[in-house]
Amino acid sequence: MEKEEETEISVVNQVVITISHNLVFHGKTKHFNIKLFFFLLEVQRNGDVKLIYCMSGDQLAYLFTKEFLRQMIGVCNS
């Protein structure tokens, strides 16, 4: 069974998106896991994954990084 649409992954770092489309290595790639980088390039070329920019204020996952916010929604024991 083939997948019809690529999976969209929200990324808050625009540099990651730029580098993922350009094979030029420079200083900003020094912290990247090289194997992961090439895997990302491959899945993007195959149309399996698409990175899209998401402003940090719109990133809902950040809600779970702050204890007081977790407490407010009832997902924290303390």
PyMOL commands that set and color helices and strands:
alter all, ss='L'
color gray80, all
select helices_A, chain A and resi 14-21+27-29+34-45+56-58+60-65+67-73
alter helices_A, ss='H'
color red, helices_A
select strands_A, chain A and resi 7-11+49-53
alter strands_A, ss='S'
color yellow, strands_A
deselect
rebuild
show_as cartoon
